[in-house]
Amino acid sequence: MRGLSMPALPRIPSRYAGIVLPFLLSLFMTCIISGVSTVLALGVSREIIFAWPVAWASSWVIGFPTLLVVLPFVRRLTAALVTPPGA
């Protein structure tokens, strides 16, 4: 069985990986969390169509810079808690 092929995307130089990873992570995480929070607050209704994008945008504005600041600390903490490969 063959997998779905994705169209070729323009590649970003690897030196930007430290920005791309938190950017993508913040997009996915804030989308999911704001969606769940919006549904819990409003219930499943038409209001979600207008409320969720506002909640997502405001969450992302906080989430992305937070990840940029916190991610180096989390990487160091993870390295301290996890056995290195081959050890």
Buried (B, 14 or more C-beta within 10 A) or exposed (E): EEEEEEEEEEEEEEEEEEEEEBBEBBBEBBBEBBBEBBBEEBEEEEEBEEBBEEBBEEBBEEBBEEBBEEBEEEEEEEEEEEEEEEE
